[in-house]
Amino acid sequence: MADRETIIETGGDNGSGLLIAIAVLVVLAIAAYFFFFARPGTAPSSVTVDVPAVTVPAPAPATN
């Protein structure tokens, strides 16, 4: 008697894996945009600091 194999399908793929893959790709694309293309200094939290130059005179040589 020949061996037989029975395949039972319990439903098809409803596309949820495809939707999850598309959502992951969209999130990665948005993250890549901010990582590679967002220019530093365009954020509203950037601050410009004006630091004045300070000149320190050299100490006088010691005399004995």
Order of alpha helices (4+ residues) and beta strands (2+ residues): alpha
